[in-house]
């Protein structure tokens, strides 16, 4: 395939049958416009935000009272308020259908399969809602879950949202401290965990971990059966009941939906910052719903009854993205476990058997399929598949080519990018434009995305900071435990005044698309999963052999690999046994994704005059880039220890 030709171009029929085209036509009629393509639609969406977001609400059929005002204080990022008079409920919008048709399909590796109808989902939500209320859970209370990506998790979330409680989740492969670093900050009124889970064909026992976390949180605990013995786990966990015992006293009835303000907290997601425990990012009921239904309906073209799949865990914002597909009337296809167990075909088997319309995954997974020599194009019937999305890390040009050569040649491939910070995408696909190799198709509707240089000037054809210059609905409401909003302001608005700076290194292309070149801060991103270095330091620096540690992401093989540098105590040596002990500690205390690919001993670690280690400077040295502002370092000579290391050449 030639780079001067698009990999895919929408046919006129494809364009005209897309919900985005219908939305554009509706806006033309409603507002007396003459929008004709994506560029004109996007331009209008950011210059006339009130009209645009009102049209999204109406076109997507949001249930609730919209109110007359669509935006106030629109010119001030931190003061802007969308739909300040609105009342709505997230769960009511997701429980959009009834009947015996499939709402959820679940595969747990090759061990478990299940199907939930819309009626079964609503009935379970009703019983959970009543059980929550019996515990005294109501508006603003937190419900925290360490769960697999399974139907019960979605039901538990919807029950929380229905009464105005705030939902927060992580995956069961997180270590005890990793869970407590998150949920310990938000003081949940209920902790929900699984009885165990499958990964790589093996039963993963969580009994001791669940018990320790439940004891520390001091909240009632619900054990959801999956792998292992739920009764046995509940029996040894303080204050625990099984899910069946928890909801046993309650009969299913119509779910009650508490009307809530647009800005009412819905989700707490967690950052992966490099200093201290993760930041707790609070997202709003209306902001998350409106932004995500826009992405499902308009950008992904989802129509009721289609099957939507995303390979994600409950510790990644793509889970929150996926579940909102219910609001578009989609059937969600859930998967939990290894995507390579028992072999690399399992997700394509699933796609074929269920007839996925949308297949979402990570760039790393696509690369692994390619390197594994698999060719789903010839081994599977993927005729129903019209859209493949990829995120987590930039999809390489080779990855783009492989999707068309090895998976399906007439598919729309949408590389997408956004994050936990906005629980959605800044840049993603759309059905009105071609797909070019190595490029994201464009910015999201309603988002004033741009690329700025260090002087705060828009640039074309060169790399810069990805910014959003105008307020948008899915900006966080706040950070938890950040009463003066200092952490919030520092996270996004310190670089450019009144402009969201996302921390991605990006550039516009000649086609109007974007390329993301990775994070511009020190956050690690191995295999498309963002993690923070502090979580690694919290583990290894507790070991007596380790005085100090510094972690970076090294660009490697179209991805990023985690490299850990350690300054050892006197008399300690970096033996194979010590390396193994460090990796084990990181794996169990944080998660398997935090385990470094390389651990290297160094004599010193560079730090500022105030004592802070300088990850970005070390990363620049490792990649052969000049280090700026060396005069701020207390020991700049230490940077020389990281240049040209043989250990990092393989």
Secondary structure, 3 states (H helix, E strand, C coil): CCCCCCCECCCHHHHHCCHHHHHHHHHHHHHCCCCCCHHHHHHHHHHCHHHHHHHHHHHCCCCEECCCCCEECCCCCCCCEECCCCEECHHHHHCCCCCCCEEEEEEECCCEEEEEEHHHHHHHHHHHHHHHHHCCCCCCCEEEEECCCCHHHHHHHHHHHHCCCEEEEECCCCCHHHHHHHHHHHCCCEEEEECCEEECCEEECCHHHHHHHHHHHCCEEEEECCCCCHHHHHHCCCCEEEHHHHHCCCCCCCCCCCCEECCCEEEEEECCCCCCCCCEEEEEHHHHHHHHHHHHHHHCCCCCCCEEEECCCCCCHHHHHHHHHHHHCCEEEEEECCCCCCCCCHHHHHHHHHCCCEEEEEHHHHHHHHHCCCCHHHHCCCCCCCEEEEECCCCCHHHHHHHHHHHCCCCEEEECEEECCCCEEEEECCCCCCECCCCECEECCCCCEEEECCCCCECCCCCEEEEECCCCCCCCCEECCCCCCHHHHHHHCCCCCCCEEEEEEEEECCCCCEEEEEECCCCECHHHCCECHHHHHHHHCCCCCEEEEEEEEEEECCEEEEEEEEEECCCCCCCHHHHHHHHHHHHHHCCHHHCCCEEEECCCCCEECCCCECHHHHHHHHCCCCCCCHHHECCHHHHHHHCCCHHHCC
